[in-house]
Amino acid sequence: MGTVELREKWKKSIKTVDVRFLQMVDALYEGYFKNEIVAHHPDGTPMTRQEYKTAIDVAEAQIDKGDFISAEEFEREEN
């Protein structure tokens, strides 16, 4: 069964399933997207959507506090 057929099947049956089934499907759906790999850490290990969001929040907080170096400073450190 293809994507179109599956979507049509679920559109028709969504009104007939009970709340327990809907909660199970919702948990599956949420887990699928929360654990989806969206990037990788510098060491190559996978990063989930939540880990990526947390890393961005940390980086933005560091920028707000002035906790960063310029590209020129970084290049000098590398040499």
HELIX and SHEET records of a PDB file:
HELIX    1   1 THR A    3  SER A   13  1                                  11    
HELIX    2   2 VAL A   19  LYS A   34  1                                  16    
HELIX    3   3 ARG A   49  LYS A   65  1                                  17    
HELIX    4   4 ALA A   71  GLU A   78  1                                   8    
SHEET    1   A 2 ILE A  37  HIS A  40  0                                        
SHEET    2   A 2 PRO A  46  THR A  48 -1                                        
END                                                                             
